[in-house]
């Protein structure tokens, strides 16, 4: 199937729709729990996280079907907003549900992800690319074709992995704290 040229439902459409549906179902369940137990803020955090994951799933699907550099660059620029929401919601979940983890590390996670979001809008076509120069069309399983952007790497890209490293360290710190408590 050529990009954007398939009237029948492709396996990519089915799988990505299923992933988004599962995320939205999880979001609805946790939102309903939170509505019934308003003091359980952790459920609201999980609901927000699941909605953001569903948004990213939709953005991935649109990216695979993108036919222009402008489409990809817009998606790659804006994907950092739901990523920021996910990171912040995970940090708040850990704080609300477990009451664990160092505050300075939590703030570092949120700060690095905010910096990544800002850099995505101010330092090139996105945090990933200073400039997208080409779209590569790749045939994958089942005869599907997807587009993949290629270009000049943005030097601020490192902020994204640093934010992920900080999140992993925060979760590890919270886990160690819970282990010491015997929880």
Backbone as CSV, one residue per row, in Angstrom:
resi,resn,N_x,N_y,N_z,CA_x,CA_y,CA_z,C_x,C_y,C_z
1,UNK,0.839,-1.187,0.000,0.000,0.000,0.000,0.876,1.240,0.000
2,UNK,0.543,2.158,-0.868,1.269,3.426,-0.853,0.682,4.318,0.224
3,UNK,1.489,5.254,0.690,1.095,6.160,1.751,-0.195,6.895,1.398
4,UNK,-1.159,6.854,2.283,-2.403,7.583,2.093,-3.240,7.095,0.931
5,UNK,-2.992,5.890,0.427,-3.643,5.427,-0.787,-4.432,4.142,-0.536
6,UNK,-4.827,3.903,0.708,-5.455,2.633,1.030,-6.888,2.833,1.498
7,UNK,-7.872,2.481,0.675,-9.258,2.639,1.115,-9.644,1.605,2.174
8,UNK,-9.001,0.445,2.174,-9.315,-0.577,3.186,-8.543,-0.274,4.461
9,UNK,-8.978,-0.897,5.522,-8.356,-0.687,6.831,-7.046,-1.462,6.877
10,UNK,-5.943,-0.767,7.160,-4.640,-1.419,7.245,-4.405,-1.932,8.657
11,UNK,-3.431,-2.807,8.799,-3.115,-3.324,10.128,-2.570,-2.216,11.019
12,UNK,-1.888,-1.239,10.443,-1.389,-0.112,11.232,-2.555,0.671,11.814
13,UNK,-3.554,0.929,10.998,-4.739,1.652,11.479,-5.413,0.885,12.606
14,UNK,-5.539,-0.411,12.436,-6.196,-1.248,13.454,-5.389,-1.259,14.750
15,UNK,-4.088,-1.527,14.658,-3.261,-1.643,15.866,-3.161,-0.307,16.592
16,UNK,-2.915,0.788,15.873,-2.788,2.083,16.542,-4.138,2.535,17.113
17,UNK,-5.224,2.204,16.440,-6.552,2.513,16.993,-6.805,1.715,18.267
18,UNK,-6.383,0.462,18.270,-6.541,-0.364,19.478,-5.715,0.198,20.631
19,UNK,-4.495,0.638,20.352,-3.653,1.202,21.415,-4.273,2.480,21.980
20,UNK,-4.760,3.338,21.102,-5.399,4.572,21.567,-6.666,4.255,22.353
21,UNK,-7.445,3.288,21.875,-8.678,2.901,22.576,-8.382,2.330,23.956
22,UNK,-7.367,1.495,24.052,-6.994,0.927,25.351,-6.571,2.035,26.307
23,UNK,-5.803,2.988,25.825,-5.367,4.106,26.665,-6.545,4.950,27.125
24,UNK,-7.463,5.224,26.208,-8.631,6.040,26.573,-9.564,5.297,27.520
25,UNK,-9.661,3.980,27.364,-10.460,3.176,28.299,-9.857,3.238,29.697
26,UNK,-8.546,3.088,29.774,-7.856,3.193,31.054,-8.047,4.588,31.656
27,UNK,-7.969,5.611,30.812,-8.170,6.985,31.283,-9.570,7.155,31.862
28,UNK,-10.564,6.624,31.178,-11.946,6.743,31.652,-12.140,6.007,32.976
29,UNK,-11.583,4.820,33.096,-11.711,4.061,34.348,-11.121,4.821,35.528
30,UNK,-9.920,5.346,35.345,-9.284,6.071,36.450,-9.976,7.404,36.728
31,UNK,-10.541,8.022,35.698,-11.297,9.251,35.903,-12.563,8.971,36.714
32,UNK,-13.240,7.870,36.408,-14.440,7.489,37.167,-14.091,7.182,38.626
33,UNK,-12.983,6.498,38.841,-12.546,6.223,40.219,-12.282,7.539,40.938
34,UNK,-11.603,8.459,40.249,-11.295,9.744,40.872,-12.570,10.531,41.171
35,UNK,-13.555,10.504,40.269,-14.818,11.203,40.519,-15.515,10.659,41.771
36,UNK,-15.396,9.365,41.995,-16.033,8.755,43.168,-15.209,8.907,44.434
37,UNK,-13.915,9.114,44.287,-13.014,9.242,45.437,-12.099,10.438,45.194
38,UNK,-12.633,11.627,45.357,-11.922,12.857,44.994,-10.587,13.045,45.698
39,UNK,-10.378,12.374,46.785,-9.095,12.506,47.495,-8.011,11.622,46.892
40,UNK,-8.383,10.754,45.966,-7.429,9.842,45.323,-6.840,10.509,44.068
41,UNK,-6.021,11.517,44.275,-5.451,12.293,43.176,-4.584,11.448,42.240
42,UNK,-4.061,10.361,42.746,-3.228,9.492,41.912,-4.031,8.960,40.724
43,UNK,-5.323,8.700,40.932,-6.156,8.206,39.822,-6.337,9.274,38.747
44,UNK,-6.442,10.519,39.156,-6.527,11.596,38.166,-5.219,11.679,37.377
45,UNK,-4.101,11.515,38.066,-2.799,11.528,37.382,-2.702,10.401,36.352
46,UNK,-3.163,9.206,36.719,-3.152,8.081,35.775,-4.076,8.350,34.595
47,UNK,-5.220,8.957,34.850,-6.152,9.281,33.775,-5.521,10.276,32.795
48,UNK,-4.903,11.306,33.326,-4.236,12.315,32.485,-3.113,11.670,31.675
49,UNK,-2.339,10.816,32.310,-1.246,10.122,31.613,-1.783,9.291,30.457
50,UNK,-2.858,8.557,30.695,-3.428,7.687,29.654,-3.970,8.500,28.478
51,UNK,-4.574,9.651,28.744,-5.052,10.508,27.653,-3.865,11.012,26.836
52,UNK,-2.802,11.426,27.508,-1.612,11.909,26.796,-0.988,10.805,25.946
53,UNK,-0.982,9.572,26.460,-0.466,8.439,25.671,-1.334,8.241,24.423
54,UNK,-2.641,8.355,24.570,-3.537,8.211,23.409,-3.268,9.308,22.380
55,UNK,-3.006,10.516,22.841,-2.694,11.620,21.921,-1.399,11.318,21.164
56,UNK,-0.391,10.846,21.873,0.877,10.502,21.214,0.665,9.375,20.208
57,UNK,-0.172,8.406,20.549,-0.478,7.315,19.621,-1.072,7.872,18.328
58,UNK,-1.992,8.813,18.454,-2.572,9.452,17.273,-1.545,10.229,16.476
59,UNK,-0.651,10.894,17.183,0.389,11.654,16.497,1.360,10.727,15.756
60,UNK,1.687,9.595,16.375,2.538,8.605,15.700,1.868,8.120,14.417
61,UNK,0.580,7.823,14.514,-0.152,7.346,13.344,-0.130,8.398,12.235
62,UNK,-0.386,9.647,12.599,-0.360,10.715,11.595,1.035,10.867,11.003
63,UNK,2.067,10.687,11.844,3.436,10.789,11.344,3.760,9.705,10.340
64,UNK,3.335,8.485,10.638,3.599,7.393,9.691,2.927,7.637,8.344
65,UNK,1.821,8.372,8.367,1.068,8.661,7.142,1.397,10.021,6.540
66,UNK,2.301,10.774,7.173,2.632,12.121,6.697,3.250,12.069,5.309
67,UNK,2.883,13.039,4.498,3.408,13.103,3.131,4.242,14.365,2.894
68,UNK,4.406,15.186,3.936,5.216,16.392,3.762,6.101,16.626,4.984
69,UNK,7.170,17.322,4.751,8.081,17.694,5.828,7.362,18.574,6.841
70,UNK,6.487,19.446,6.376,5.759,20.341,7.265,4.870,19.557,8.234
71,UNK,4.221,18.503,7.744,3.393,17.675,8.624,4.242,17.035,9.718
72,UNK,5.363,16.436,9.323,6.229,15.786,10.298,6.784,16.797,11.282
73,UNK,7.219,17.942,10.799,7.827,18.913,11.700,6.807,19.432,12.708
74,UNK,5.574,19.642,12.288,4.521,20.064,13.222,4.264,18.991,14.269
75,UNK,4.161,17.746,13.839,3.935,16.647,14.787,5.085,16.517,15.777
76,UNK,6.312,16.581,15.273,7.474,16.424,16.151,7.630,17.599,17.114
77,UNK,7.186,18.757,16.694,7.242,19.912,17.585,6.217,19.753,18.710
78,UNK,4.981,19.387,18.344,3.885,19.333,19.314,3.874,18.074,20.175
79,UNK,4.567,17.013,19.784,4.561,15.779,20.579,5.158,16.013,21.967
80,UNK,5.931,17.068,22.107,6.551,17.324,23.404,5.569,17.875,24.439
81,UNK,4.418,18.367,23.994,3.403,18.794,24.960,2.796,17.596,25.693
82,UNK,2.285,16.563,24.992,1.799,15.405,25.750,2.917,14.672,26.501
83,UNK,4.149,14.705,25.982,5.266,14.104,26.725,5.498,14.847,28.038
84,UNK,5.447,16.166,27.996,5.574,16.969,29.213,4.468,16.592,30.206
85,UNK,3.253,16.482,29.715,2.121,16.124,30.571,2.335,14.746,31.202
86,UNK,2.831,13.786,30.433,3.086,12.438,30.954,4.128,12.486,32.071
87,UNK,5.236,13.157,31.843,6.291,13.224,32.851,5.773,13.858,34.140
88,UNK,5.087,14.990,34.016,4.570,15.680,35.203,3.534,14.813,35.915
89,UNK,2.663,14.163,35.157,1.644,13.309,35.773,2.267,12.113,36.493
90,UNK,3.321,11.546,35.937,4.004,10.431,36.605,4.639,10.904,37.911
91,UNK,5.277,12.058,37.874,5.884,12.604,39.089,4.808,12.847,40.151
92,UNK,3.713,13.471,39.754,2.636,13.720,40.713,2.020,12.412,41.206
93,UNK,1.878,11.433,40.336,1.372,10.124,40.757,2.262,9.548,41.864
94,UNK,3.558,9.563,41.636,4.490,9.027,42.628,4.373,9.786,43.954
95,UNK,4.196,11.098,43.874,4.073,11.900,45.094,2.750,11.624,45.809
96,UNK,1.649,11.583,45.049,0.336,11.377,45.663,0.142,9.960,46.176
97,UNK,0.520,8.972,45.381,0.223,7.581,45.731,1.221,7.004,46.736
98,UNK,2.500,7.292,46.520,3.529,6.692,47.358,4.134,7.669,48.372
99,UNK,3.932,8.964,48.144,4.555,9.987,48.986,6.049,9.695,49.150
100,UNK,6.689,9.488,48.017,8.102,9.099,48.029,8.847,9.830,46.921
101,UNK,10.138,9.845,47.050,11.002,10.480,46.062,11.392,11.876,46.510
102,UNK,12.619,12.239,46.215,13.109,13.555,46.605,12.433,14.642,45.778
103,UNK,12.033,15.713,46.443,11.346,16.814,45.771,12.239,17.474,44.729
104,UNK,13.523,17.651,45.039,14.411,18.313,44.087,14.553,17.487,42.811
105,UNK,14.496,16.169,42.945,14.583,15.304,41.770,13.287,15.373,40.960
106,UNK,12.157,15.451,41.654,10.864,15.617,40.974,10.846,16.931,40.188
107,UNK,11.332,17.982,40.801,11.372,19.285,40.121,12.352,19.269,38.953
108,UNK,13.428,18.525,39.076,14.391,18.387,37.985,13.744,17.705,36.783
109,UNK,12.980,16.635,37.050,12.273,15.933,35.972,11.356,16.907,35.235
110,UNK,10.529,17.608,35.992,9.559,18.537,35.388,10.270,19.679,34.663
111,UNK,11.360,20.176,35.259,12.103,21.262,34.636,12.767,20.857,33.329
112,UNK,13.372,19.679,33.308,14.011,19.209,32.069,12.990,18.974,30.969
113,UNK,11.834,18.431,31.345,10.809,18.194,30.316,10.223,19.506,29.816
114,UNK,10.091,20.501,30.713,9.637,21.833,30.289,10.662,22.467,29.354
115,UNK,11.942,22.281,29.673,13.005,22.795,28.804,12.955,22.116,27.434
116,UNK,12.693,20.816,27.412,12.570,20.095,26.135,11.401,20.638,25.317
117,UNK,10.293,20.918,25.976,9.127,21.489,25.289,9.471,22.856,24.709
118,UNK,10.101,23.694,25.511,10.504,25.020,25.036,11.488,24.914,23.874
119,UNK,12.485,24.042,24.004,13.478,23.872,22.934,12.836,23.363,21.652
120,UNK,11.802,22.551,21.778,11.134,22.015,20.595,10.506,23.123,19.751
121,UNK,10.083,24.195,20.412,9.441,25.297,19.701,10.400,26.417,19.319
122,UNK,11.621,26.401,19.868,12.490,27.570,19.672,13.850,27.281,19.041
123,UNK,14.211,26.013,18.857,15.592,25.738,18.426,15.697,24.985,17.104
124,UNK,14.704,24.996,16.296,14.744,24.284,15.023,13.341,23.859,14.650
125,UNK,13.237,22.836,13.816,11.912,22.366,13.443,11.268,21.555,14.555
126,UNK,12.069,21.025,15.450,11.574,20.314,16.634,12.771,20.050,17.532
127,UNK,12.511,19.449,18.690,13.621,19.081,19.563,14.520,18.055,18.878
128,UNK,13.950,17.207,18.033,14.707,16.153,17.378,15.566,16.663,16.222
129,UNK,15.013,17.575,15.426,15.698,18.026,14.211,15.842,19.537,14.183
130,UNK,17.057,19.964,13.883,17.235,21.387,13.579,16.511,21.669,12.268
131,UNK,16.668,20.700,11.328,15.987,20.835,10.045,15.695,19.443,9.494
132,UNK,14.450,19.232,9.080,14.101,17.994,8.382,14.349,18.254,6.902
133,UNK,15.194,17.429,6.311,15.579,17.650,4.916,14.880,16.709,3.949
134,UNK,14.360,15.592,4.470,13.824,14.574,3.579,12.875,13.667,4.344
135,UNK,11.931,13.094,3.626,11.119,12.015,4.170,11.504,10.741,3.457
136,UNK,11.793,9.734,4.242,12.128,8.429,3.686,10.882,7.562,3.807
137,UNK,10.515,6.902,2.719,9.356,6.012,2.727,9.867,4.580,2.823
138,UNK,9.403,3.883,3.853,9.917,2.562,4.165,8.779,1.549,4.101
139,UNK,9.018,0.455,3.384,8.049,-0.643,3.344,8.256,-1.493,4.595
140,UNK,7.167,-1.791,5.271,7.248,-2.610,6.480,6.344,-3.817,6.318
141,UNK,6.238,-4.611,7.364,5.440,-5.832,7.387,4.066,-5.618,6.770
142,UNK,3.642,-6.573,5.980,2.301,-6.532,5.394,2.163,-5.618,4.193
143,UNK,3.277,-5.171,3.644,3.218,-4.312,2.473,2.871,-2.865,2.770
144,UNK,2.832,-2.490,4.037,2.557,-1.102,4.412,3.773,-0.235,4.141
145,UNK,3.528,1.038,3.884,4.597,2.005,3.714,4.391,3.119,4.727
146,UNK,5.465,3.477,5.417,5.399,4.578,6.369,6.462,5.604,6.024
147,UNK,6.251,6.825,6.498,7.262,7.864,6.260,8.071,8.080,7.522
148,UNK,9.349,8.326,7.331,10.273,8.575,8.434,11.056,9.841,8.085
149,UNK,11.064,10.822,9.003,11.809,12.048,8.705,13.313,11.839,8.837
150,UNK,14.060,12.549,8.026,15.516,12.541,8.088,15.982,13.979,8.027
151,UNK,17.084,14.254,8.698,17.580,15.622,8.659,18.730,15.851,9.591
152,UNK,18.936,17.107,9.930,20.035,17.540,10.775,19.562,17.503,12.226
153,UNK,20.273,16.744,13.066,19.927,16.590,14.468,20.039,17.924,15.201
154,UNK,19.072,18.207,16.044,19.091,19.402,16.873,20.049,19.165,18.047
155,UNK,21.015,20.057,18.285,21.945,19.844,19.399,21.246,19.855,20.772
156,UNK,20.075,20.458,20.858,19.319,20.463,22.115,18.584,19.153,22.344
157,UNK,18.681,18.237,21.417,18.045,16.913,21.530,18.380,16.242,22.857
158,UNK,19.577,16.455,23.362,20.071,15.801,24.577,19.177,16.080,25.787
159,UNK,18.437,17.181,25.763,17.564,17.522,26.889,16.492,16.444,27.081
160,UNK,15.994,15.866,25.998,14.984,14.806,26.090,15.489,13.579,26.833
161,UNK,16.595,12.979,26.395,17.136,11.833,27.133,17.549,12.172,28.569
162,UNK,18.020,13.391,28.813,18.355,13.780,30.184,17.105,13.805,31.064
163,UNK,15.994,14.264,30.489,14.725,14.253,31.224,14.280,12.834,31.540
164,UNK,14.460,11.932,30.587,14.109,10.525,30.820,15.009,9.924,31.893
165,UNK,16.294,10.229,31.845,17.222,9.751,32.863,16.808,10.272,34.248
166,UNK,16.442,11.543,34.319,15.999,12.114,35.593,14.731,11.418,36.086
167,UNK,13.813,11.092,35.179,12.588,10.392,35.576,12.918,9.001,36.105
168,UNK,13.803,8.295,35.431,14.207,6.960,35.899,14.860,7.061,37.275
169,UNK,15.731,8.042,37.460,16.377,8.234,38.758,15.357,8.570,39.842
170,UNK,14.365,9.386,39.493,13.321,9.746,40.454,12.518,8.514,40.876
171,UNK,12.124,7.694,39.908,11.364,6.480,40.218,12.223,5.523,41.044
172,UNK,13.502,5.401,40.692,14.396,4.542,41.482,14.546,5.075,42.901
173,UNK,14.698,6.381,43.038,14.824,7.001,44.354,13.564,6.753,45.189
174,UNK,12.409,6.919,44.569,11.147,6.663,45.279,11.041,5.187,45.671
175,UNK,11.455,4.300,44.784,11.397,2.858,45.072,12.311,2.493,46.230
176,UNK,13.511,3.041,46.236,14.443,2.772,47.328,13.890,3.310,48.643
177,UNK,13.299,4.489,48.575,12.686,5.082,49.768,11.559,4.193,50.300
178,UNK,10.740,3.672,49.398,9.655,2.766,49.816,10.216,1.465,50.382
179,UNK,11.275,0.962,49.794,11.897,-0.269,50.276,12.437,-0.072,51.693
180,UNK,13.080,1.078,51.915,13.605,1.361,53.271,12.478,1.483,54.299
181,UNK,11.329,1.970,53.862,10.171,2.073,54.746,9.525,0.718,55.004
182,UNK,9.900,-0.254,54.166,9.287,-1.588,54.280,7.934,-1.664,53.600
183,UNK,7.686,-0.724,52.682,6.403,-0.676,51.975,6.491,-1.430,50.669
